[in-house]
Amino acid sequence: MSKRPTPDPDGSGNTIPGTGYKDHGLSARAVDVKNVNTVLKYDSRLDPPYIILTSMPAP
């Protein structure tokens, strides 16, 4: 997978600088996204007894 800049959601075709952990590490900024699913899977063998699964949005 290659590093891709985060597109600006304003529709201008520009990208958002300073986003992406691969490029900016702990200095990366949060960006609002759509279509992310989060699911809690119960597993009584774990403590806490669940696993969090999230989907990753694609531009």
N, C-alpha and C positions, 0 to 999 in steps of 0.2 A: 504494500500500500504506500502510495506516495504522499508527501505532505501537500495539502491543498489549503489555500487561504479560505477564510470564512467569508461567504458572500454577504454583502450588506442587505438586510431584508427590506430596505426602502425601494428596491427595484431599480436602483441607479446603475447596477452593473459593477459598482466598486466593491472592494473588499474591506473588512474590518481589521485594522492593524492591531497587533498585540493579542490576538486570540490564538488558541491552540497550545496545548501543553508541550507538544513535541518541539515547537519553535521557541516558546517563551517560558517553559517550566512553571515555577510557582508565581511568576509575574503575569501569567495568562489571565485574561479577563473573561468573565462570564458573558454569554450571549444567549438571548432568548431564542428558543427553537420551537417547532411544532412537531406533532406526530411522534412523540416519545411515549412508549408504553412502559409502565412499571408494574411488576407482578411480584407478590409475596408468595413463595412456595413454602408450605408448612412441612417440617421434618422433625418429628419428636426426638430424634437422636442428637439434635444440635442444641446448643445453648448460646444465644437465644434460638428458639425452635423454628427459625425460618431462614430462607435464602431470598435475597432481593435480586430480581432479574430486571434489567432495563434494556430497551432497544436503543439503537443509536440512529439519530436522524441522518438522512442523506439529503443534500441540497437538490 
